[in-house]
Amino acid sequence: MHSHSNLKRETRYGLPTADQILYNRFYVIGYSYYFRQAKWALEIIDPDKTDVSRLDNFRPDYRIPEKFRADLDVYEGSGFDRGHLVSSANQIEVNIQNSETFLLSNMAPQRPMFNRGIWKRLEQAVRDLDGLKKVFETYVISGPLFFFDEEVKMIGDDDEKIDVSLPIPHAFFKSVLVENNTGTINMWSFIIPNKITSEPLSSFLVETSKVEKISGLFLWDTLVGTKMSREKNKIRKMWKH
């Protein structure tokens, strides 16, 4: 168990629930045994300080019980990317920081043109937001979404050599919380279907409360009061990116 004093600074605005919380050096994962992948990943965006090459050392996360743990073979030949929830490009300060983003607990099955297209565009846009002068710190929660009125397809379920199959998310969410230099707090949230799209990022903006409703998670739950409730229930205009 982690004592409260061990909780990291990225958790100051709350930590959604999960079957297993995985504390990494630079981000936190909430893991779902039912879906055999992360429910959410929480990070503070790091401004680019140094240039460390991308390590690409994908590997299983042995902290997760074996029967709920994805292995590399589940993705092989599946036609799906190992999509980062916490982007490796957000975590480039030191090698170990970059390396731990390649744990499979930080991955979910993403369609290649989603992962390399709109998801990558959104990750870059969040880095642009974090680079604005008025922004003090940028917190991000990302995760997969499953719609229970739609069929859930799997990868790895047709190969008896693969022990743990993975459900393919219908969509992904990203909720961005910015602490400005003035002490004010702003939120933006996105829900993007797991497929190729050329639509602008702004067309996927939703209320943070909508992400909560679909995901069953409480986001930024230490922020309470009328002002924060209003922030969760509004769609803020997209920042310049």
C-alpha positions in Angstrom: 0.0 0.0 0.0 1.1 3.5 -0.7 0.8 5.9 2.2 -0.7 9.3 1.5 2.8 11.0 1.9 4.0 8.8 -1.0 1.3 10.1 -3.4 2.9 12.0 -6.2 2.3 15.6 -7.3 0.3 14.5 -10.3 -2.4 13.1 -8.0 -3.1 16.4 -6.3 -6.4 16.9 -8.1 -7.6 13.4 -7.4 -7.1 9.8 -8.5 -10.0 7.8 -10.1 -10.6 4.3 -8.9 -9.2 1.2 -10.5 -8.6 -2.5 -9.7 -4.9 -1.8 -9.4 -3.0 1.5 -9.1 0.4 1.4 -10.7 2.7 4.2 -9.6 5.5 4.9 -12.0 8.3 7.4 -11.6 6.6 10.0 -13.8 2.9 9.0 -14.2 0.2 6.8 -12.6 -1.9 4.1 -14.2 -5.3 2.8 -13.0 -5.6 -0.7 -14.3 -8.8 -2.7 -15.1 -8.7 -6.5 -14.6 -11.9 -6.8 -16.5 -10.6 -5.1 -19.6 -7.0 -6.2 -19.1 -5.7 -2.8 -19.8 -5.5 0.6 -18.2 -8.8 2.4 -17.3 -6.9 5.6 -17.1 -3.4 7.1 -17.1 -2.6 10.4 -15.2 0.4 12.6 -15.9 1.8 16.1 -15.7 3.1 17.3 -19.1 6.9 17.8 -19.0 8.2 20.7 -21.0 10.8 19.5 -23.5 14.1 19.9 -21.5 16.4 17.5 -23.2 16.4 15.4 -26.3 16.4 11.7 -25.5 15.9 9.3 -28.4 12.7 7.2 -28.4 13.6 3.8 -26.8 10.8 1.6 -28.1 11.4 -1.1 -25.5 7.9 -2.4 -25.3 7.5 -4.9 -22.4 4.9 -6.5 -20.1 4.2 -4.9 -16.7 5.0 -7.7 -14.2 3.3 -5.9 -11.4 0.0 -7.0 -12.9 -1.3 -10.6 -12.0 -0.5 -12.9 -14.9 -4.1 -13.8 -15.9 -4.9 -10.1 -16.4 -1.6 -9.1 -18.0 -1.2 -8.4 -21.7 1.9 -9.7 -23.4 3.7 -8.6 -26.6 2.3 -11.5 -28.6 -1.3 -10.2 -28.3 -0.5 -7.3 -30.6 1.5 -9.2 -33.2 -0.3 -9.6 -36.5 -3.5 -8.0 -34.9 -3.5 -5.0 -37.2 -3.6 -2.8 -34.1 -1.0 -0.4 -32.7 0.2 -0.5 -29.1 -1.2 2.9 -28.5 0.4 5.0 -25.7 -1.9 6.6 -23.1 1.0 8.6 -21.7 2.9 9.6 -24.8 6.7 8.9 -24.9 7.2 12.4 -26.3 5.7 13.8 -23.1 8.2 12.0 -21.0 11.7 12.7 -22.5 13.6 14.2 -19.7 15.6 11.1 -18.8 16.0 7.7 -20.4 14.2 5.9 -17.5 11.3 8.3 -17.8 10.9 7.6 -21.5 11.5 3.9 -21.0 8.7 3.4 -18.5 6.1 4.7 -21.0 6.7 1.6 -23.0 5.3 -0.7 -20.3 2.3 -2.5 -21.9 0.1 -1.3 -18.9 0.4 2.1 -20.7 -0.9 0.7 -24.0 -4.3 0.0 -25.5 -5.2 -1.4 -28.9 -5.5 1.6 -31.3 -6.2 1.5 -35.0 -2.9 2.6 -36.7 -4.3 5.7 -38.5 -6.0 6.8 -35.2 -2.8 6.4 -33.2 -0.6 8.0 -35.8 -3.2 10.6 -36.8 -5.6 12.4 -34.5 -4.3 10.9 -31.3 -0.8 12.1 -32.1 -2.3 15.5 -33.1 -4.0 15.8 -29.8 -0.9 14.9 -27.9 1.0 17.6 -29.7 -1.8 20.2 -29.1 -1.6 19.5 -25.4 2.2 20.1 -25.5 1.5 23.4 -27.3 -1.0 24.3 -24.6 1.5 23.5 -21.9 4.0 25.8 -23.6 1.8 28.9 -23.3 3.2 31.6 -21.1 0.0 31.8 -18.9 0.1 28.1 -18.1 1.8 27.0 -14.9 1.1 23.3 -15.1 -0.9 20.9 -17.3 -2.4 17.7 -15.9 -3.8 15.0 -18.2 -6.0 11.9 -17.7 -6.3 9.6 -20.8 -8.1 6.3 -21.2 -10.1 3.9 -23.4 -13.9 3.9 -23.6 -16.2 1.0 -24.3 -19.8 1.6 -25.4 -22.0 -1.2 -24.0 -24.6 -0.8 -26.7 -21.9 -1.7 -29.3 -20.2 -5.0 -30.0 -16.8 -5.3 -28.4 -14.2 -6.9 -30.7 -11.0 -8.6 -29.4 -7.4 -9.1 -30.4 -5.7 -12.3 -29.5 -8.9 -14.3 -28.9 -8.5 -16.5 -32.0 -5.0 -17.8 -31.1 -4.9 -20.5 -28.4 -1.2 -19.8 -27.8 -2.1 -16.3 -26.5 -3.2 -16.5 -22.8 -4.7 -13.0 -22.4 -6.8 -11.4 -25.2 -7.7 -7.7 -25.2 -11.0 -5.9 -26.0 -10.6 -3.1 -28.5 -11.8 0.2 -27.2 -14.5 2.0 -29.2 -13.1 5.4 -28.4 -10.5 7.2 -26.2 -10.9 10.1 -23.9 -8.4 12.8 -22.8 -9.2 15.2 -20.1 -6.9 18.2 -19.7 -6.7 20.4 -16.6 -4.6 23.5 -16.7 -3.5 25.5 -13.7 -2.8 29.0 -14.9 -0.2 31.4 -13.4 -3.0 33.4 -11.9 -4.3 30.4 -9.9 -7.4 29.8 -12.1 -8.2 26.3 -13.4 -9.5 25.4 -16.9 -10.6 22.1 -18.2 -10.9 20.6 -21.7 -12.1 17.1 -22.5 -12.2 15.0 -25.7 -13.9 11.8 -26.8 -12.5 10.5 -30.1 -13.6 7.3 -31.8 -10.9 4.7 -32.4 -10.7 5.1 -36.2 -9.2 7.3 -38.8 -10.5 10.9 -39.0 -9.5 14.2 -40.5 -11.9 16.2 -38.4 -10.4 19.1 -36.4 -9.7 18.4 -32.7 -12.3 21.0 -31.7 -15.1 18.8 -33.1 -14.3 16.1 -30.4 -14.6 18.5 -27.4 -17.2 17.4 -24.8 -18.0 18.3 -21.2 -15.8 16.7 -18.7 -18.9 15.5 -16.9 -19.8 13.5 -20.1 -16.5 11.7 -20.0 -17.3 10.8 -16.3 -20.7 9.5 -17.3 -19.4 7.2 -20.1 -16.3 6.0 -18.3 -17.8 5.7 -14.8 -14.8 7.6 -13.4 -14.7 10.6 -11.2 -12.2 13.0 -12.7 -10.3 15.7 -10.8 -12.4 14.8 -7.8 -10.5 16.9 -5.2 -11.8 20.0 -7.0 -15.2 20.8 -5.5 -17.6 23.7 -5.4 -19.9 25.6 -7.8 -17.0 27.0 -9.9 -15.5 23.6 -10.5 -18.9 22.1 -11.2 -19.5 24.7 -13.8 -16.1 24.0 -15.3 -16.8 20.3 -15.6 -20.1 21.0 -17.3 -19.0 23.4 -19.9 -17.2 23.0 -23.3 -14.4 25.4 -23.4 -13.2 26.8 -26.7 -10.1 25.1 -28.1 -6.8 26.8 -27.4 -4.6 27.9 -30.3 -2.3 25.1 -31.5 
